[in-house]
Amino acid sequence: MVLKILATIGPSILPSQYYTHVVLAVIGIVTIHTYAQGRKTTRERDLHGRTILVTGAFTPHGLTLLDALARRGAHLIALSPEPVDTGSPAVLIPLLRSDTSNEEIYAEHCDLSSPSSIRAFCTGLLKAEEQRLDAIIFAHEYAPVGAFLSSASRQAELELARNAASCATFMMTTLLLPMLLVAPVERDIRLITLINPFYAAAAPNFSLAPGSSTASLLASEGRRALRSAILMRHLQRILDALPTGAQVPRTDTGSQAIPVVSEKLQKSNIVAVSVSPGISRTDVVAPLLGAGGQPGNVSWRGILLYILLNPFLRILTKSPTSALQSVLHALFLPTPFKVLAAVPPDEPERPNLSEEEEVLKPGALYTECAVVRLRVPPAPAPPETDGASDVKEKSRTDTTKKDDDGELGGEVLGTLVWEEYERELKAWEARVEEEERAQREKETKGNESGRHTPPTVDTPGS
């Protein structure tokens, strides 16, 4: 009966001469949607017994990441800027435990906009009895800060927020690095920083000069993303430069021995990479339109625009699940010494990892489940001056250039970016400390004023 009704009404709504056009349009839409979702990882990994720390865990992308990792048995520590016994953590953590059948999911309070909160969390983690960390995923820098409709008067405030997010990544990394360095050398430890997809726009003209308050939103976000990628590449250089005996697994005889691989492939059991998940409609497009992200970034105009554009966004941009694929790829890929560990040491022909199997490349930038070959201009050479100290410095620079890998601007640019992070971290801590002290003084004066004001009493004779 239903088919008869459709057969009768259908031709009146859509004449038969348009059937071909509709079929071609549907095929085109499906093709564009499939292409826009990007590649999917073909890797898989059992995460039981692995402890993973996730920042930005209560964003759409962060929650999708928690769900994917929890289903694979990972022990998760999700950082929340709000108290864990109220708000989102109190509701979402029990739901994740129930839905994934994984009880090893915990929320910890850590406000990434406060240096004191970061320091308190890291200190508590360093003093904990169980000091295992197999991976840290910095997901809080993925979403853009600011919107296209943001007023010009907020640009300076938004730039401070971007710097604070970057400083939080740098601060947490440096505070937790001592704990990671003393971990067993056979442990596979990964540091993964998520960056927005605008890094490519900043690559041709990347500069160490601070971002201008008049710079466009995409230019500011692109510089922040590319700087994070350069930081992770230089962090890997620092890890690789540490004493070999303390980092690389030994080649002792026995079934538990982990073979040392070529220094060209991996020098440290700690691998730092950056990942760009692509353009997600919930974590990238929504904040840019003013329909999501930070609380002060939401406006009714942005929400209305997001609703109107949603049908097109679902076709042209990634869902949180699709955006997650590159992150999972970087987390699931085997490292060189893990691959060679499965091969007997007396094997006559050792596998060529660069040809036989894809392995995680330390310090690389990943997107669409592949390494990005991004050319970044190197830092300008320092001016030549006279003097013995200057000759020594010039000699050191020439040696650095000779051994430089040239990736993401090279070692000199990486060093300058690292030093820039150190300066910004000091300035950020000083600024926040001054703001907190001013707030405490204001509250103290308000309390004293209320305490010393005599009450007004009406007497019968007045």
N, C-alpha and C positions, 0 to 999 in steps of 0.2 A: 504493500500500500504506500509506504513512504517513498519507494523508488518510483512508483507511478506518479506521485505528486511532484517529485523533483524533475522527472522527465517532462512533465507538463509545464512547470513553472520555469525550469532552467533556460530553455531557448528564448523565452520572453525577456529574461534578465540579461543573458549573455548569448548573443547570436552565434551560430556555429562558425561563421567566418572569422571570429576572434579567438577560437580555441587555440590555434597555433601561437598567437601572440601571448596568450596567457601562459601557455606551457613554457615558452621561451623566457618569459619574464620570471616565472617561478624558478626555472633552472638558473637564470642569472643571479637572482637574489640568494639562492642557496649557495652558489659558487662564491659569491662575494663574502657571504657570512662565514663560510668555511675558511676562506683565505684570511679573513680578518681575525679569526680566532688563533691563528698562528700554529706553530708546530706543537706536538705533544711528545712528551718524553717517552722513550721506549725502555727506560730503566726502571728497576724496582729494587727495593732494599728493605730488609727486616730491621726495624728500629727498636726492637725489644732490648731493654737494658741501656739504651742511649738516653742521655739527658740533654735536652735542647732548651735553650733560653730564647724567648721571643719577645722583642719589643714591638710596640704598635699592635699588640695582640687583639685589641678589641675594636679594630677597624674592620670593614667588610673583608678586605684581603687577609688581615690577620686572623680572623675567625675561620675563614676557609682553610688557611694554613694549619691552624690548630686542629681542625677536624681531620685533615688529610694525614697529619703526623700521628695524631692519636689513634687513628684506625690502623696504623702500622706498628702500634705498640710503644711509641716513644714516651719517655718520662718528660713532661712539659712543665716549664716554669713561664707563665705568662705575666708580663709586667703591666701594671695598671696605674694610671695617674690618680685614681680615686681609691678610697679605702676598700679593701677586698671584701668586707662584710656588708657592704651596701652597694647600690647601683648595679652596673652591668656585671661585674665579677660575681656577685652573690647570686645572680640569676643564671648567667650563661655557663659558668663552670660546672654546676650540677647537671645542666642539660647536656653539656658535652660529655661528661662522664657517663651519663645514662645512654646517650645515643651511640657512643663509640665503644661502650663496654670497657672503658679504660679508666681506672680509678687514679692513675698516676698523672693527673692534671691539676696543677696548683696555680693560684694567682698570688702574686707578691706586689706589695705597694712600692712603686718607684716613679716619682714624678720627674720625667725627663726634662722639664723646664726649670728644675731646681738642682743646682750642683750639690747642695747639702743632702738632698734626698738620694741622689745617685751614689754619693760617697757612703751614705749610711747603708744602702742596700748592698753595695760591693763589699763593704767591711763585714757585714753580717754573713755574706756568702763565703768570704775568705776565712771566717772564724768557725764556720759550720763543720760538723763532724764529717758529713758526706760532701766532699769537694770535687765531685765529678761533673765535668761539662764536656760534652762531645761536639756541641755546635752552639753558636750564637747567631741568631738571625735578626739583624737590625732592620725591621720593617717600618719604623716610624718615619723614615725620610722619603718613603715612596710617594705619598700623597702631596700634591703641590700646596704651598702656603700662599693664600690669597686667591682672588677671583678676578676675572676680566672686568667685572662691574665694581671692583673696589675703588674707593675714592683715592685721589692722589695724595691726600693728607695722611693716609695710612701706609704709604710705601715704606717710610722709615721704620715703622713698627713691624711691618711684615718682614723686612730685611733682618731685623733683630731676631725675629722668630726663626727664620731660616738658619741664621748663625747659631742660635741656641740648639736647634735640632742636630746640626753638624757637630757642635762641641760636645753634645751629649754622647754621640757615637764615639768620638775620640776619647772622651774622658772614661767611659765605661771600658773601652778596649784597653787603655793603658792601665787601669786599675785591676782588671782581671787577668792581664797578661802574665803576671808572676805565677798565678795559680796554674795557668795552662802550661807554662814552661816546665814546671816540676812534675807534670803528669807523666805517666809511663810512656816511653818513647814509641811503644807499639800502638798506642791509642791514636785513632784517626780523629783529629780535631779540625773543625771547619768554622771559619768566620765569614759570614755571608751578609753583605750590605745591599739592600734593595734601593735602587735609584729610579727616578722617573725617566721617561723615554726622550726627554729633550736634550740629553747630553750631547747628541750629535751636532746640534745647532751651535753649541758653544765651542766645539773642537777647533774649527779653523782660526778663530780669533781669541783663543783662551789667553787670559792675562792674569797675573798675580795681583793686579790692582783690585781693591775692593769694589764690589758692585755698586754702580751709581743708583741713587734713589730715583732717577728718571728712566732707568732702564726698563724695558718691557718685562712683563711677567714671565714670558717664556724664556727670555734671555737670562733673567735672574735664576730661574729654576734650572735651566740648562747648565749654568756655571756651577751651581751647587752640586748637581748630579755628577758632572765631570770631575769636579774636585774630589768628591767622595771616591770615585773610581781610581783616581790618581793616588789618593791616600792609601787605599787597600793594596794597590800595586807596590807602593813603597814599603808598606808594612811587611809584605812578603819578602822584599829585599832585606829588610832588617832581620827577619826570622831566618832567612837563608844564610846570613852573615854570622849567625851565632856559632859558637864552637860545635864542631861536628859531633864530638863525642857525647855532648849533652842532648843532641837533637835526633840524630839519625839512628834508627834501630840497629842493634849489633848483629853480627853474622855468626853468633855462637852456634855450635852444632846442637842439634836437638829438634824435636818436632815443633816447638814453639818459637823457633828463631824466625826473625823477619829479615829478609835480605836487604842489603843496601843497594839502591838503584843508582843509575847514572846521575851525576850532579846536574846534568842538563835537564833532567825530568823533575826531580824533587830532592830538596836538601833538608827539609824540615817536616816533621809529622803534623805541624800546624799549617793549614792552608787557608789563605785569605783571598776571597774573590768578591767581585761585585756583580749584581744581576739586575738587569732591567726587564721587568715583567711585561712591558708594553703598555698600550693605552687601554686601561680598564675604565669602564663607564662609571663604576661606583667609586673608585679610588683616585681617578685622574680627572675624568670629565666632570663629574658632579662637583668637586671642589672648585674647578675652574669656572663653572657656571654659577657658583654661589649656592649650590643646593646640598652641600655636604662639607665634610672636613671639620675644621675648628669651629667651636660654637659661634664666635663672632663673624664667621665667614658665611653664614646662612642668611638668605634673604628671600622674601616671598617672590620677588621677580625671578631669582635664580631657580627656585623650586618650580615655578610655572613654566619657565623656559625648559627645564629638564624634563618635565612631564610632556610638553609638546614635542620635544625632539626624541623622546624615548624610543619610538618605533624605529627611527633611523639609527639611533645609538646601539640598539640591540643587533642591528645588522653589521654596522661598521666598526664597532669597538668590542673589546674582549669582556667576557664575563669573569668574575673572580676565579672560577675554576680554570678557565683557559689561561688567565694571567699567571696562575700558580705554576704552570708547567716548567718554565725555565728555572724557577726556584727549586723545584723538586729535582730537576735534572742535575743542578749543581750539587745538590745534597746526596743524590743517589749514585753519581758517577764514582767509579772506584779510583783510588789514588794509585800511583805507580807501584809503591812497595806492597800494597795490598794485592795487586794483580800478581806480582812476582812471588809473593808469599805462597801462592797456590801451586807454584811450579817447583818441583824438586831441585835443590841446588846443584845436583850432579847431572841435570838434564843437559845433553850435549848441545842442543840448540835452544837458547833462551829466546823468548818471543820479543819481537821488535814492537814496543808498545805504540810507537807513532804510526805503525801500519796495521797491526793485528787488531787492536782494540782501543777505543776512545777512553782516555783517562782524564781526570780533572787537571786542568792546567793551573798551577799556583799563580795567584796574582792577576788572573785574566778577568776580562769583562764578558759576561755571558748575556745573550738575548736570543730568543727563539731557539733555545736549546743548542746554541752553538757559540763559539768564541768570536768576539767582535774584533776585527782588525781595524782599529781606529788610529788615525794619524793625528797626533797632537804636536803643535810646534814646540821644540825644546826651549828651555829657558835661555834668555840672552846671556852671552859670555860676560863675565865681570870685566871692568875696564883694567887695562894693563898699567901698572905703576911700578916705580922703582923701589928697591929695598930687599933685604934678604928674606923677610917674612913674606913679601909679595911673591918672590921667586918660588918659595916653598909652596905657597898656596896655588900658584899657577901650575907647578909640577903635579900637585895633588889633583887639580882639576883635569889636567891632561891625562893622568892615569885613569881617573874616573871615566872620562869620555872613551878611552881605549877599551875599557872593560864594560861599558854601558850597554844594556840590552836595547835601549831606545824605545821601549814600550811605554805608551801613554806619556810621551814627553821626555822619557829618560830619567836617569837617576838624579841629575841636578835639579830638574823640575820637581821631582818627588820630594827631594830634601827641602826645597823652598816651600812646597805646600805643607809639609809636616811642620816646619817652623812657623808657618802662618797659623796653623791650627793651634800650636802652643801659645802664640800671642793672643789669639782670640779666646782661648780657654781662660787665660789669666784675666783678660778684660771682662769676660762674661761672669766669672766668679766674683770679681770686684764689684761689678754693676749690680748683680743680684744681691750680694751681701749688703751693699749700700741701700738698696730698695727695702730689704727686710729690716735693716736697722731703723730706717726712717719710719717704716710702718709700726715697729714696736714702740718707738718714741711717741708717735701720734696716739697709739692706744694707751700708753702710760699717762700722757697728759690728759687724755679724755677721762681716764679713770680717776686721776687726782682731782680734776675739776669737778667731777660729780661727787667725789667723796668730801671735799672741803666746802662745797656750797651749803650755807646754813639754810635749814628749812624755813619756810614762811608760815608763821603761826598767827592766826587771828585771835586777838584778846578781846574780852567784853568792853574794855574801855577805849578801844581804838575806833 
